[in-house]
Every structure is written in structure tokens, then in C-alpha cells.
Amino acid sequence: MTDELSYDELKSKLQILELENDFLSRKAEENQLLNKAFEEINNVEEIETLYANILESISILLNVDFSGIFTFTGRDIKNISSYALFDEEDSVIPEISFTDDLTNLIKSGETVNCDDKSDQLSFLYPGKDFMPVHFVIIPFETSSSLNFFVFACQHE
């Protein structure tokens, strides 16, 4: 009976260690992303290059199919920078539009999670068969404008 308990205890401890290892691996990836971002901030002179490098890092490290930074220009939405894992040329300007309710929510500073069944947004990546099923929109302010990240995935 003692050997059986020891085996069960060891099995439980192994499961705990495996979970801790997974958690630490994810944290290491996040730290790597942050370190690269801070390194880019120190080395890049143009904001457009900084945006492009950060979006590429986010997409690759976190397996996000599309990452973009947009801004409101009146009633229109302008793409500032973007990166797509599925587009090697990455020269396309994606098109996105929101309902007035979603626009107001973003302008109020709320982070938004939407799925592809949402009638609150429309997203088009011209020339590619990219059909995202999940979106995360994160607003942020600069000294001159309200911008927002858009992250889109074809997988959950």
C-alpha cells in the first residue's frame, strides 16, 4: 500500500511540475516579446518601423494570424501598420469597419472581444482567403490620436 501511495504522490507531483513548466514557458515567451519591444524602442528612429516590428513579433510569438494598428479619421478607419502571418508580401491594406455602438465602445477605451458572427464589425484582407473567427480590439492613446490594435485569428 505504501508503494502505491508513493506512486500516486509522484504522479501528482509530476502533473504539477508539468503545469508549472507550461506556465513558465508561456511567461518566457511573453518576456521575450517585451524585451524585443523595448529593444526596438531604443534602436528605432521611425515610429512606423517600430509598429511594424512589434506587430510582427506579436504575430509570430503568440501565433496571431493578423495584427494591426488603426486610427479613427473622422468616421473612417485608417490602417497605420499591420502584419499578417499568412501574407509573405504583407503589402495589402486591410479594411475594417465598425457599427456606431462598437466605435463608441472603442473610443471609450474598452477592450473588445468579438467573434466572426458579430454584426458589429466587418473585416476584409483583400486578395487572401482570410476568414477570422475571433477579434480582439485594444484601444490606446498617443499624444495626437486615439489608436487601436486589432488582433484577428482563424483559430480559437
C-alpha positions, 0 to 999 in steps of 0.5 A: 500500500505504501508503494502505491501511495508513493506512486500516486504522490509522484504522479501528482507531483509530476502533473504539477511540475508539468503545469508549472513548466507550461506556465513558465514557458508561456511567461518566457515567451511573453518576456521575450516579446517585451524585451524585443519591444523595448529593444526596438524602442531604443534602436528605432528612429521611425515610429512606423518601423517600430509598429511594424516590428512589434506587430510582427513579433506579436504575430509570430510569438503568440501565433496571431494570424493578423495584427494591426494598428488603426486610427479613427479619421473622422468616421473612417478607419485608417490602417497605420501598420499591420502584419499578417502571418499568412501574407509573405508580401504583407503589402495589402491594406486591410479594411475594417469597419465598425457599427456606431455602438462598437466605435463608441465602445472603442473610443471609450477605451474598452477592450473588445472581444468579438467573434466572426458572427458579430454584426458589429464589425466587418473585416476584409484582407483583400486578395487572401482567403482570410476568414477570422473567427475571433477579434480582439480590439485594444484601444490606446492613446498617443499624444495626437490620436486615439489608436487601436490594435486589432488582433484577428485569428482563424483559430480559437 
